[in-house]
Amino acid sequence: MPDKSGDVNNQPVSLEKRLPIALGLMMAVLLISQWLFKPAPGPKPVAPSDQNQKAAAALAKKPAETAAAPAQAAAQTENSSTHIQAPAELSTVIDTKQYHIVFTNRGATIRSWVLKGYRDNTGKPLELINPAVASIELAFAIEVKDRKLSIDPNSVLYQAKVSSDSSAVDYEFSDGKTDIRKSFRFGQDSFLANVRSVVLENNTPVQHFLVWRGGFGDIKIRNAAVSEQTVRYDANAGKLIKKSAKDAKDGPITDSGNYTFGGLEDNFFAAVALPVDSSALEIRTYNDALKGANEDKTTPYVGVGISTGTENELSLYVGPKDIDILRKVNPKLAQLVDWGFFGILAKPLFLSLNWVHDRWTNNYGWAIILVTLIINVLLFPFKLTSLKSARKMQKLQPQIQAINAKYKDISIRDPRKAEQNQEVMALYKREGVNPLGGCLPMLLQLPFFYAFYRVLNIAIELRHAPWLWVSDLSAAEALPIHLLPIVLVATQFFSQKLTPAAGVDPNQQRMMMFMPIMMGFFFYYASAGLVLYWLTSNLVGIVQQLIINKFMPPPAPLPPPPPPKAPVRKTVKR
């Protein structure tokens, strides 16, 4: 066995030399400690206590069998130096201000990890471990790399030792050939834990992964598996790298490097390990097909394995992706909040929403409405420019119609059709009209749309944030009929009626009337906060358009150019 420092890199003394010394020391320590000290109370088991009593009684009733089978007795005793394991399966509960965690000594794994300060979509304390994972492997099971142990490390019964304040638990197993130790340390008011694991076989360190399979986070949200992925931060590349269950559909995939951290995440929570002493980190991504509660078919959930080599020593963050909390725990963890491609807009937008919420509205729904009003006021000059371009297009309509009539009998595949486009573009250039000017407001709205989408998907402050009848702005409405998307479709129809559509072919204009229906389909299951942003933009646009139409009526169209005179045929006198 390695020394208490756990340095498995130094080759330990041979078993033959260690055994007599270890036996003598252990007997001396046990006798003295029993005389001097009262044993500390053990952990309260989660399983019914009568089952444990029955198991202990059953073992006590077999002294003859134990004497007849000394090897088996040695494997079950807790006091043997070469055989360390528990006589029965027991559960241990770690209860801190932030966590309620249930361990089992079978495999020294975790059955349940609850975040006390957060709720799932049903209002219950948030369980981070998928209950269906019990059919595969529980959290922090061991997976050995490139070999197989003589025993299954995830089915044997480990001996558990719990600290006096119930904030730490140590697990140990040995059968004389394979030695395994795991330790977990938790702060009473912290999202950070320390995890360590060592595996020895024939006194040789064995590289292994600690795994968390079957998904992570709020399993009860719609399409939960889609929002879950493995994540690692490559400081050299300066980017966050993510992989989903789909990436591992053909089998587990492994990535290694000097990563700042690595682990699992969903939209709002993360379980990531930071290697101690800047050790290289190896991340393995799994695809686990599981059938959840009330599900008819299996769903691929992502899983992760983490290794720092033959000895895993990790700082483990399990908690919300809240920027303030992440920075307090470790400034490096702030990289978990990924603002995406339009981060230059998404981050200021998030800060603006927080500022308006904290100082003015005290509600994120009204904050979204107010910030959207400000954005539309700032974009109004561009909309005015777009309207002026549309008015000029209206003025040119008779001339455009004359050009279209000139080529109406020509097929679209006819090379002469290009001459029609050339004449129209020459007219635009002569009159100083930009045919794409009407698209400018929409193009300017798209970056803000994506920024709102990112904020609503990753800002935990907006998770379960209510507004009027909406219970969660970061998710779709909970009502049987989603009202906001229906109102959005109506405003989109009205907005299209008010907006000039000069230069648009009538057939194309009729096609555009289907756009509001498509928008309603797109937004029906979108987050309520995103629908609220687009709906507010529509309402502001309608008011602006009504004001503009009143003070800038459509210009009188130019008369169409006179039809070309028919050529005069000269008559020849004979």
C-alpha positions as CSV (number, residue, x, y, z in Angstrom):
1,M,0.0,0.0,0.0
2,P,1.3,3.5,-0.7
3,D,2.0,5.9,2.1
4,K,-0.5,8.4,3.4
5,S,0.7,11.0,1.1
6,G,-0.7,8.9,-1.7
7,D,2.4,9.2,-3.9
8,V,1.9,6.2,-6.1
9,N,4.8,7.1,-8.3
10,N,7.3,5.7,-5.7
11,Q,7.6,2.0,-5.9
12,P,6.3,0.6,-2.5
13,V,8.1,-2.0,-0.4
14,S,7.3,-5.6,-1.3
15,L,4.2,-7.2,0.2
16,E,6.2,-9.9,2.0
17,K,8.2,-7.2,4.0
18,R,5.2,-5.0,4.6
19,L,2.8,-7.7,5.9
20,P,4.2,-8.5,9.3
21,I,4.9,-4.9,10.1
22,A,1.4,-3.8,9.0
23,L,-0.3,-6.5,11.0
24,G,1.6,-5.6,14.1
25,L,1.0,-1.9,13.8
26,M,-2.7,-2.3,13.0
27,M,-3.3,-4.6,16.0
28,A,-1.5,-2.1,18.3
29,V,-3.4,0.9,16.9
30,L,-6.7,-0.9,17.2
31,L,-6.1,-2.0,20.8
32,I,-4.9,1.4,22.0
33,S,-7.6,3.3,20.1
34,Q,-10.4,1.1,21.5
35,W,-9.1,1.8,25.1
36,L,-8.4,5.5,24.7
37,F,-11.0,6.8,22.3
38,K,-14.7,6.4,21.9
39,P,-15.4,5.4,18.2
40,A,-16.9,8.2,16.1
41,P,-20.6,7.6,15.1
42,G,-20.9,6.3,11.6
43,P,-22.9,7.8,8.8
44,K,-26.6,7.5,8.8
45,P,-27.6,5.0,6.1
46,V,-30.2,6.1,3.6
47,A,-31.4,2.5,3.1
48,P,-33.8,1.2,5.8
49,S,-31.8,0.4,8.9
50,D,-33.5,-3.0,9.4
51,Q,-32.0,-4.3,6.2
52,N,-28.5,-3.5,7.5
53,Q,-29.3,-5.0,10.8
54,K,-30.5,-8.2,9.1
55,A,-27.3,-8.4,7.0
56,A,-25.1,-7.9,10.1
57,A,-27.2,-10.5,12.0
58,A,-26.9,-13.0,9.2
59,L,-23.1,-12.6,9.2
60,A,-23.0,-13.0,13.0
61,K,-24.9,-16.3,12.8
62,K,-22.2,-18.0,10.7
63,P,-19.1,-18.3,12.9
64,A,-18.6,-22.0,11.9
65,E,-18.7,-21.2,8.2
66,T,-16.3,-18.3,8.8
67,A,-13.9,-20.5,10.7
68,A,-14.1,-23.2,7.9
69,A,-13.4,-20.6,5.2
70,P,-10.7,-18.3,6.6
71,A,-10.0,-16.8,3.1
72,Q,-13.6,-15.6,2.8
73,A,-13.7,-14.2,6.3
74,A,-10.5,-12.3,5.7
75,A,-12.1,-10.8,2.6
76,Q,-15.0,-9.5,4.6
77,T,-13.3,-8.2,7.7
78,E,-12.6,-4.6,8.1
79,N,-9.4,-5.0,10.1
80,S,-7.3,-7.0,7.6
81,S,-4.4,-5.2,6.0
82,T,-4.7,-7.1,2.7
83,H,-8.4,-7.5,2.5
84,I,-10.5,-4.4,3.1
85,Q,-14.2,-4.3,2.2
86,A,-17.5,-3.8,3.8
87,P,-19.8,-6.7,4.8
88,A,-23.0,-5.0,3.4
89,E,-24.1,-2.3,1.1
90,L,-24.6,1.0,2.9
91,S,-25.5,4.6,1.9
92,T,-23.8,7.7,3.1
93,V,-25.3,11.2,3.0
94,I,-23.3,14.4,2.6
95,D,-25.4,17.4,3.5
96,T,-24.0,20.9,3.1
97,K,-25.6,24.2,2.5
98,Q,-25.3,23.8,-1.2
99,Y,-25.6,20.0,-1.7
100,H,-27.5,16.9,-0.7
101,I,-25.4,14.0,-2.0
102,V,-26.1,10.3,-1.5
103,F,-23.2,7.9,-1.8
104,T,-23.2,4.1,-1.9
105,N,-20.3,2.0,-0.9
106,R,-21.0,-0.4,-3.8
107,G,-18.4,0.9,-6.2
108,A,-17.9,4.0,-4.0
109,T,-20.2,5.9,-6.3
110,I,-22.9,8.6,-6.1
111,R,-26.6,7.9,-6.6
112,S,-27.9,11.4,-6.2
113,W,-26.5,14.9,-6.3
114,V,-29.1,17.6,-5.5
115,L,-28.4,21.4,-5.7
116,K,-30.4,22.7,-2.8
117,G,-30.7,26.3,-4.0
118,Y,-32.2,25.5,-7.4
119,R,-35.4,23.8,-8.6
120,D,-36.2,21.7,-11.7
121,N,-39.1,22.4,-14.0
122,T,-41.5,20.6,-11.7
123,G,-40.6,22.8,-8.7
124,K,-38.6,20.1,-6.9
125,P,-34.9,20.5,-5.7
126,L,-32.7,20.1,-8.8
127,E,-31.3,16.5,-9.2
128,L,-28.2,16.6,-11.4
129,I,-27.9,12.9,-12.0
130,N,-30.2,11.2,-14.4
131,P,-32.1,8.5,-12.4
132,A,-32.0,6.2,-15.5
133,V,-28.2,6.0,-15.3
134,A,-28.5,3.3,-12.6
135,S,-28.8,0.9,-15.5
136,I,-25.3,1.8,-16.7
137,E,-22.9,3.2,-14.1
138,L,-23.4,5.5,-11.2
139,A,-21.5,8.8,-11.0
140,F,-17.7,8.5,-10.2
141,A,-17.5,4.9,-11.2
142,I,-14.0,3.8,-12.3
143,E,-13.1,2.9,-15.9
144,V,-9.6,1.6,-16.3
145,K,-7.7,2.6,-19.4
146,D,-6.4,0.0,-21.9
147,R,-6.6,-3.0,-19.5
148,K,-9.0,-4.9,-17.2
149,L,-8.7,-5.3,-13.5
150,S,-9.0,-8.7,-11.7
151,I,-12.2,-7.4,-10.0
152,D,-15.0,-5.1,-11.0
153,P,-14.2,-1.8,-9.2
154,N,-17.8,-0.7,-9.5
155,S,-19.5,-3.7,-7.9
156,V,-17.4,-4.5,-4.9
157,L,-18.2,-3.1,-1.4
158,Y,-15.8,-0.4,-0.2
159,Q,-15.2,0.4,3.4
160,A,-16.4,4.0,4.1
161,K,-15.0,6.4,6.7
162,V,-17.0,9.7,7.2
163,S,-15.5,12.7,8.9
164,S,-17.0,13.9,12.2
165,D,-18.7,16.9,10.5
166,S,-20.1,14.8,7.7
167,S,-18.3,16.9,5.0
168,A,-15.9,14.2,3.8
169,V,-16.0,10.5,3.0
170,D,-13.1,8.1,2.2
171,Y,-13.6,4.8,0.5
172,E,-11.1,1.9,0.4
173,F,-11.1,-1.6,-1.0
174,S,-8.4,-4.3,-1.2
175,D,-8.4,-8.0,-2.0
176,G,-4.7,-8.4,-1.6
177,K,-4.1,-7.9,-5.2
178,T,-6.1,-4.8,-6.2
179,D,-6.1,-1.7,-3.9
180,I,-8.5,1.2,-4.6
181,R,-9.0,4.4,-2.7
182,K,-11.4,7.3,-3.3
183,S,-11.8,10.4,-1.2
184,F,-14.3,13.3,-1.5
185,R,-14.0,16.6,0.5
186,F,-16.8,19.2,0.5
187,G,-17.0,22.7,1.9
188,Q,-20.0,23.5,4.0
189,D,-20.9,26.6,1.9
190,S,-19.1,26.0,-1.4
191,F,-19.7,24.7,-4.8
192,L,-16.1,23.4,-4.9
193,A,-15.1,19.9,-3.8
194,N,-11.8,17.9,-3.8
195,V,-11.8,14.4,-5.4
196,R,-8.9,11.9,-5.3
197,S,-8.7,8.4,-6.5
198,V,-5.9,5.8,-6.7
199,V,-5.9,2.3,-8.2
200,L,-3.1,-0.2,-7.7
201,E,-2.8,-3.7,-9.0
202,N,0.1,-5.8,-7.8
203,N,1.4,-2.6,-6.3
204,T,1.5,-1.0,-9.8
205,P,-0.4,2.3,-10.4
206,V,-3.2,1.9,-13.0
207,Q,-4.4,4.8,-15.1
208,H,-8.2,5.2,-14.9
209,F,-11.1,7.5,-15.5
210,L,-13.8,8.8,-13.1
211,V,-17.0,8.8,-15.1
212,W,-20.3,10.6,-15.0
213,R,-22.6,8.9,-17.4
214,G,-26.1,9.3,-18.7
215,G,-26.5,13.1,-18.9
216,F,-26.3,16.0,-16.5
217,G,-28.4,18.9,-15.3
218,D,-32.2,19.5,-15.4
219,I,-33.4,16.2,-17.0
220,K,-37.0,17.4,-16.8
221,I,-36.8,20.2,-19.3
222,R,-38.0,19.8,-22.9
223,N,-35.3,18.1,-25.1
224,A,-33.0,18.0,-22.1
225,A,-30.4,15.7,-23.8
226,V,-29.9,18.3,-26.6
227,S,-28.6,20.9,-24.2
228,E,-26.0,18.7,-22.6
229,Q,-22.4,18.2,-23.7
230,T,-18.9,17.6,-22.6
231,V,-16.8,20.8,-22.3
232,R,-13.2,21.6,-21.9
233,Y,-11.3,24.9,-22.1
234,D,-8.1,25.0,-24.1
235,A,-6.1,28.0,-22.8
236,N,-3.5,27.8,-25.6
237,A,-6.2,28.0,-28.3
238,G,-8.2,30.4,-26.1
239,K,-11.5,28.7,-26.7
240,L,-14.2,26.5,-25.2
241,I,-14.5,23.1,-26.9
242,K,-17.8,21.2,-26.7
243,K,-18.8,17.7,-27.8
244,S,-22.3,16.2,-27.8
245,A,-23.5,12.6,-27.5
246,K,-23.8,12.6,-31.3
247,D,-20.1,13.0,-31.6
248,A,-19.6,9.7,-29.8
249,K,-22.2,7.7,-31.6
250,D,-19.6,5.3,-32.9
251,G,-18.0,4.8,-29.5
252,P,-16.3,6.9,-26.8
253,I,-13.8,9.5,-28.0
254,T,-10.9,10.8,-25.9
255,D,-9.2,14.2,-26.0
256,S,-6.1,15.0,-23.9
257,G,-4.1,18.2,-23.2
258,N,-3.3,20.9,-20.7
259,Y,-6.9,21.9,-20.4
260,T,-7.9,24.5,-17.7
261,F,-10.9,22.5,-16.9
262,G,-13.2,19.8,-18.4
263,G,-16.4,18.0,-17.6
264,L,-20.2,18.3,-18.3
265,E,-22.6,21.1,-18.8
266,D,-26.1,22.0,-19.8
267,N,-27.4,25.5,-20.5
268,F,-27.3,26.7,-16.9
269,F,-25.2,24.2,-14.8
270,A,-21.8,22.6,-15.0
271,A,-19.8,19.8,-13.3
272,V,-16.2,20.4,-14.3
273,A,-12.8,19.3,-12.9
274,L,-9.8,21.5,-12.6
275,P,-6.5,19.5,-12.4
276,V,-4.3,20.1,-9.4
277,D,-0.7,21.3,-10.2
278,S,-1.6,22.0,-13.9
279,S,-1.6,18.2,-14.7
280,A,-2.6,17.1,-18.2
281,L,-6.3,16.4,-18.4
282,E,-7.9,13.6,-20.4
283,I,-11.6,13.9,-21.3
284,R,-13.6,11.0,-22.6
285,T,-17.0,11.6,-24.2
286,Y,-19.7,8.9,-24.2
287,N,-23.0,8.3,-25.9
288,D,-25.5,6.6,-23.5
289,A,-28.9,5.5,-24.9
290,L,-31.3,5.7,-22.0
291,K,-35.1,5.7,-21.6
292,G,-36.3,8.3,-19.2
293,A,-39.5,8.4,-17.2
294,N,-42.6,8.4,-19.4
295,E,-40.5,8.0,-22.5
296,D,-41.3,5.3,-25.1
297,K,-37.9,5.3,-26.8
298,T,-34.3,5.7,-25.8
299,T,-32.6,9.1,-26.1
300,P,-28.8,9.5,-26.5
301,Y,-27.4,11.3,-23.4
302,V,-23.8,12.5,-23.1
303,G,-21.4,11.2,-20.5
304,V,-17.9,12.1,-19.5
305,G,-14.8,10.4,-18.1
306,I,-12.0,12.5,-16.5
307,S,-8.4,11.4,-15.8
308,T,-5.2,13.0,-14.8
309,G,-3.1,9.8,-15.1
310,T,-2.5,7.0,-12.6
311,E,-3.6,9.2,-9.7
312,N,-6.6,11.5,-10.1
313,E,-6.5,14.6,-7.9
314,L,-9.1,17.2,-8.9
315,S,-10.9,20.3,-7.8
316,L,-14.5,19.7,-8.8
317,Y,-17.0,22.5,-9.4
318,V,-20.6,21.4,-9.5
319,G,-23.1,24.3,-9.6
320,P,-24.7,27.1,-11.6
321,K,-23.0,28.9,-14.5
322,D,-23.4,32.2,-12.6
323,I,-20.5,34.5,-13.6
324,D,-20.2,36.0,-10.1
325,I,-20.1,32.6,-8.4
326,L,-17.7,31.2,-11.0
327,R,-15.2,34.0,-10.6
328,K,-15.3,33.7,-6.8
329,V,-14.6,30.0,-6.9
330,N,-11.9,30.3,-9.6
331,P,-11.5,33.1,-12.2
332,K,-10.8,30.5,-14.9
333,L,-14.3,29.1,-14.6
334,A,-15.8,32.3,-16.0
335,Q,-15.0,30.9,-19.4
336,L,-17.9,28.4,-18.9
337,V,-20.3,31.2,-19.9
338,D,-20.1,31.1,-23.6
339,W,-21.6,34.2,-25.3
340,G,-21.3,32.8,-28.8
341,F,-20.4,34.3,-32.1
342,F,-22.2,37.6,-31.3
343,G,-20.6,37.9,-27.8
344,I,-19.8,41.5,-28.6
345,L,-23.5,42.2,-28.4
346,A,-24.7,39.3,-26.1
347,K,-22.6,40.3,-23.1
348,P,-23.4,44.0,-23.1
349,L,-27.1,43.0,-23.6
350,F,-26.9,40.8,-20.5
351,L,-25.3,43.5,-18.5
352,S,-28.0,46.0,-19.7
353,L,-30.8,43.6,-18.7
354,N,-29.3,43.1,-15.3
355,W,-28.9,46.9,-14.8
356,V,-32.5,47.7,-15.9
357,H,-33.8,44.8,-13.7
358,D,-31.9,45.9,-10.6
359,R,-32.6,49.6,-10.8
360,W,-35.9,50.0,-12.6
361,T,-38.2,47.1,-13.2
362,N,-37.2,44.3,-10.7
363,N,-38.6,41.9,-13.3
364,Y,-36.8,40.5,-16.3
365,G,-39.9,40.5,-18.5
366,W,-40.3,44.2,-18.2
367,A,-36.5,44.6,-18.5
368,I,-36.6,42.8,-21.9
369,I,-39.4,45.1,-23.1
370,L,-37.6,48.3,-21.9
371,V,-34.2,47.2,-23.4
372,T,-36.0,46.3,-26.7
373,L,-37.6,49.8,-26.8
374,I,-34.2,51.3,-26.4
375,I,-32.7,49.2,-29.1
376,N,-35.5,50.1,-31.6
377,V,-35.1,53.8,-30.8
378,L,-31.3,53.5,-31.5
379,L,-32.1,51.7,-34.8
380,F,-34.8,54.2,-35.9
381,P,-32.5,56.3,-38.1
382,F,-31.7,53.2,-40.1
383,K,-35.4,52.4,-40.4
384,L,-36.0,56.0,-41.6
385,T,-33.4,55.6,-44.3
386,S,-35.0,52.3,-45.3
387,L,-38.4,54.0,-45.6
388,K,-37.0,56.8,-47.8
389,S,-35.6,54.1,-50.1
390,A,-39.0,52.4,-50.2
391,R,-40.7,55.7,-51.0
392,K,-38.4,56.2,-53.9
393,M,-39.2,52.7,-55.1
394,Q,-42.9,53.5,-55.0
395,K,-42.3,56.6,-57.1
396,L,-40.5,54.5,-59.7
397,Q,-43.3,51.9,-59.9
398,P,-44.8,53.0,-63.2
399,Q,-41.4,52.9,-64.9
400,I,-40.6,49.5,-63.4
401,Q,-44.0,48.2,-64.5
402,A,-43.4,49.5,-68.0
403,I,-40.1,47.6,-68.1
404,N,-41.7,44.4,-66.8
405,A,-44.5,44.7,-69.4
406,K,-41.9,45.0,-72.2
407,Y,-40.4,41.6,-71.2
408,K,-43.6,39.9,-70.0
409,D,-43.7,37.4,-72.9
410,I,-40.0,36.3,-72.5
411,S,-39.3,33.1,-70.6
412,I,-37.1,33.3,-67.5
413,R,-34.6,31.0,-69.2
414,D,-34.3,33.3,-72.2
415,P,-30.9,35.1,-72.2
416,R,-32.8,38.3,-73.1
417,K,-34.4,38.2,-69.6
418,A,-31.1,39.5,-68.2
419,E,-31.7,42.7,-70.2
420,Q,-34.8,43.3,-68.1
421,N,-32.7,43.2,-64.9
422,Q,-30.1,45.5,-66.4
423,E,-32.7,48.1,-67.3
424,V,-34.2,48.0,-63.8
425,M,-30.8,48.3,-62.1
426,A,-29.9,51.2,-64.5
427,L,-33.1,52.9,-63.4
428,Y,-32.3,52.5,-59.7
429,K,-28.8,53.8,-60.3
430,R,-30.1,56.9,-62.2
431,E,-32.6,57.7,-59.5
432,G,-30.3,56.9,-56.6
433,V,-32.3,54.1,-55.2
434,N,-30.9,51.1,-53.2
435,P,-33.2,48.1,-53.9
436,L,-31.9,46.4,-50.7
437,G,-32.5,49.4,-48.5
438,G,-35.8,47.9,-47.3
439,C,-34.0,44.9,-45.9
440,L,-31.7,47.0,-43.7
441,P,-33.8,47.1,-40.5
442,M,-34.3,43.3,-40.6
443,L,-30.6,42.7,-41.1
444,L,-29.8,45.0,-38.2
445,Q,-32.3,43.1,-35.9
446,L,-30.8,39.7,-36.6
447,P,-27.6,40.2,-34.4
448,F,-29.7,41.5,-31.5
449,F,-32.1,38.5,-32.0
450,Y,-29.2,36.1,-31.7
451,A,-27.8,38.0,-28.8
452,F,-31.1,37.7,-26.9
453,Y,-31.2,34.0,-27.8
454,R,-27.8,33.4,-26.3
455,V,-28.6,35.4,-23.1
456,L,-31.9,33.6,-22.6
457,N,-30.1,30.2,-23.1
458,I,-27.1,30.7,-20.8
459,A,-27.9,33.5,-18.3
460,I,-29.0,31.6,-15.2
461,E,-30.5,34.9,-13.9
462,L,-33.3,34.5,-16.4
463,R,-33.9,30.8,-15.6
464,H,-37.4,30.5,-14.0
465,A,-37.7,34.3,-14.2
466,P,-41.5,35.1,-14.3
467,W,-43.5,37.8,-16.2
468,L,-47.3,38.1,-16.0
469,W,-48.6,34.7,-16.9
470,V,-45.2,33.4,-18.1
471,S,-43.5,31.3,-15.3
472,D,-40.1,31.0,-17.0
473,L,-38.8,33.5,-19.6
474,S,-36.0,31.1,-20.6
475,A,-38.4,28.4,-21.7
476,A,-41.6,28.1,-23.8
477,E,-44.9,29.1,-22.2
478,A,-46.3,26.5,-19.9
479,L,-49.9,27.2,-21.0
480,P,-51.7,24.6,-23.2
481,I,-51.9,27.3,-25.9
482,H,-48.9,29.6,-26.2
483,L,-50.3,33.2,-26.3
484,L,-47.2,35.2,-27.1
485,P,-46.5,33.5,-30.4
486,I,-50.1,33.9,-31.5
487,V,-50.0,37.7,-30.8
488,L,-46.7,37.8,-32.6
489,V,-48.2,36.4,-35.7
490,A,-51.0,39.0,-35.7
491,T,-48.6,41.9,-35.3
492,Q,-46.4,40.5,-38.0
493,F,-49.4,40.5,-40.5
494,F,-50.3,44.0,-39.5
495,S,-46.7,45.2,-39.8
496,Q,-46.4,43.7,-43.3
497,K,-49.6,45.5,-44.4
498,L,-48.2,48.9,-43.2
499,T,-44.8,48.5,-44.6
500,P,-44.3,49.6,-48.3
501,A,-43.6,46.7,-50.6
502,A,-42.6,48.6,-53.6
503,G,-40.9,46.8,-56.5
504,V,-42.1,43.4,-55.3
505,D,-43.8,41.1,-57.8
506,P,-47.5,40.4,-56.8
507,N,-46.9,36.7,-56.7
508,Q,-43.9,37.2,-54.4
509,Q,-46.0,39.6,-52.3
510,R,-48.6,36.9,-51.8
511,M,-45.9,34.5,-50.8
512,M,-44.6,37.0,-48.2
513,M,-48.0,36.8,-46.5
514,F,-47.1,33.3,-45.4
515,M,-44.1,34.7,-43.5
516,P,-46.0,35.5,-40.3
517,I,-47.3,31.9,-40.2
518,M,-43.8,30.6,-40.6
519,M,-42.6,33.0,-37.8
520,G,-45.4,31.7,-35.5
521,F,-44.3,28.1,-36.2
522,F,-40.7,29.0,-35.5
523,F,-41.4,30.9,-32.3
524,Y,-44.1,28.6,-30.9
525,Y,-41.7,26.5,-28.8
526,A,-39.0,29.2,-28.5
527,S,-38.3,30.7,-25.1
528,A,-40.9,33.2,-23.9
529,G,-38.3,35.9,-23.4
530,L,-37.2,35.6,-27.1
531,V,-40.8,35.8,-28.3
532,L,-41.3,38.8,-26.0
533,Y,-38.3,40.6,-27.6
534,W,-39.6,40.0,-31.2
535,L,-43.2,40.9,-30.3
536,T,-42.1,44.1,-28.6
537,S,-40.0,45.0,-31.7
538,N,-43.1,44.4,-33.9
539,L,-45.2,46.7,-31.8
540,V,-42.6,49.4,-31.8
541,G,-42.2,49.0,-35.5
542,I,-46.0,49.4,-36.0
543,V,-46.1,52.6,-34.0
544,Q,-43.1,54.0,-35.9
545,Q,-44.6,53.0,-39.2
546,L,-48.0,54.7,-38.4
547,I,-46.2,57.9,-37.4
548,I,-44.0,57.8,-40.6
549,N,-47.0,57.1,-42.8
550,K,-48.8,60.2,-41.3
551,F,-45.9,62.6,-41.8
552,M,-44.4,61.1,-44.9
553,P,-47.2,60.0,-47.2
554,P,-46.4,58.0,-50.3
555,P,-45.1,60.3,-53.1
556,A,-47.0,60.8,-56.3
557,P,-45.7,58.3,-58.8
558,L,-44.0,59.5,-61.9
559,P,-45.9,59.1,-65.1
560,P,-44.9,56.2,-67.1
561,P,-42.7,56.9,-70.1
562,P,-44.5,57.4,-73.4
563,P,-44.7,54.3,-75.5
564,P,-42.1,54.2,-78.2
565,K,-43.4,55.6,-81.5
566,A,-44.0,53.1,-84.3
567,P,-41.5,53.6,-87.1
568,V,-42.9,55.6,-90.1
569,R,-42.8,53.5,-93.2
570,K,-41.8,55.5,-96.3
571,T,-43.7,54.8,-99.5
572,V,-41.8,54.6,-102.7
573,K,-43.4,56.2,-105.7
574,R,-43.1,54.2,-108.9
